[in-house]
Amino acid sequence: MFREREKANQNLEADLPNPYPPRAIYGLACCFAGFILYSVYFCWAYVPDYLLQYTGFTYLPAKYWAVALPFAFVCLVFLYPLLLFLWTAYHSIGLYERGSTVDNDFRD
């Protein structure tokens, strides 16, 4: 009995969102990666093409994508809840399709 409680406590401690060194390291790495990616995006979007070609970056996407990609990301962020709601509504149609289920539950 005591060993079962001890195992349950060990499992409980592993699931708590307390500070955990690997989690902090991953968070720091993601922060650095985000900063680097934003810096690269900012340079690509705002530095003129001739300066990028002068530094050796000759194969880059068109500047059109500097506007299109953030716009698409914002659209996806706003469309995700709508699509999730529609998917859930579509898959829950069969739950209330038969009236006999409700009738059997609430009859005297």
C-alpha positions in Angstrom: 0.0 0.0 0.0 2.8 2.4 0.9 4.7 1.6 -2.3 1.7 2.4 -4.4 1.3 5.8 -2.8 5.0 6.5 -3.3 4.7 5.6 -7.0 1.6 7.7 -7.3 3.5 10.7 -5.7 6.5 10.2 -8.1 4.2 10.2 -11.1 2.4 13.3 -9.8 5.7 15.2 -9.3 6.7 14.5 -12.9 3.5 16.1 -14.3 3.7 19.3 -12.4 4.8 22.4 -14.3 7.5 23.3 -11.9 10.8 24.8 -13.1 12.7 22.0 -14.8 16.2 22.6 -16.3 15.7 20.9 -19.7 12.4 22.8 -20.2 14.3 26.0 -19.5 17.0 25.1 -21.9 14.5 24.4 -24.6 12.8 27.7 -23.9 16.0 29.5 -24.2 16.9 27.7 -27.5 13.4 28.6 -28.9 13.9 32.2 -27.8 17.2 32.4 -29.6 15.9 30.6 -32.7 12.9 33.0 -32.9 15.2 36.0 -32.5 17.5 34.7 -35.3 14.6 33.9 -37.6 13.1 37.3 -37.1 16.4 39.0 -37.7 16.9 37.0 -41.0 13.3 37.9 -42.0 13.8 41.6 -41.2 17.0 41.7 -43.2 15.5 39.9 -46.2 12.4 42.1 -46.2 14.0 45.5 -45.8 17.5 45.3 -47.2 17.6 46.1 -50.9 18.3 43.3 -53.3 21.6 44.7 -54.6 23.1 44.7 -51.1 22.0 41.1 -50.5 23.5 40.1 -53.8 26.7 42.0 -52.9 27.0 40.0 -49.7 26.6 36.7 -51.6 22.9 36.0 -51.1 21.8 35.5 -54.7 19.0 33.0 -54.4 16.2 34.5 -52.4 12.4 34.5 -52.7 10.7 37.6 -54.1 9.9 40.5 -51.8 6.2 39.7 -52.4 6.5 36.9 -49.8 7.7 39.3 -47.2 4.1 40.6 -47.1 2.3 37.4 -48.1 3.7 35.1 -45.5 2.8 37.1 -42.4 -0.6 37.8 -43.8 -1.2 34.1 -44.4 0.0 33.4 -40.9 -2.5 35.9 -39.4 -5.3 34.4 -41.6 -4.5 30.9 -40.4 -4.5 32.1 -36.7 -8.0 33.5 -37.2 -9.3 30.6 -39.3 -8.2 27.8 -37.0 -11.0 28.3 -34.4 -13.6 28.5 -37.2 -12.3 25.4 -38.9 -12.2 23.6 -35.5 -15.8 24.6 -34.7 -17.0 23.4 -38.1 -15.1 20.1 -37.8 -16.6 19.5 -34.4 -20.1 20.4 -35.5 -19.8 18.1 -38.5 -18.7 15.1 -36.5 -21.3 15.6 -33.7 -24.3 15.5 -36.1 -24.9 11.8 -35.4 -25.2 12.3 -31.7 -28.7 13.8 -31.8 -29.9 12.4 -35.1 -32.1 9.8 -33.5 -34.9 11.0 -31.2 -35.2 7.6 -29.6 -32.1 8.2 -27.6 -33.6 11.3 -25.9 -37.0 9.7 -25.6 -35.6 6.6 -23.9 -33.7 8.7 -21.4 -36.5 11.0 -20.3 -39.6 8.7 -20.3 -41.5 8.0 -17.1 
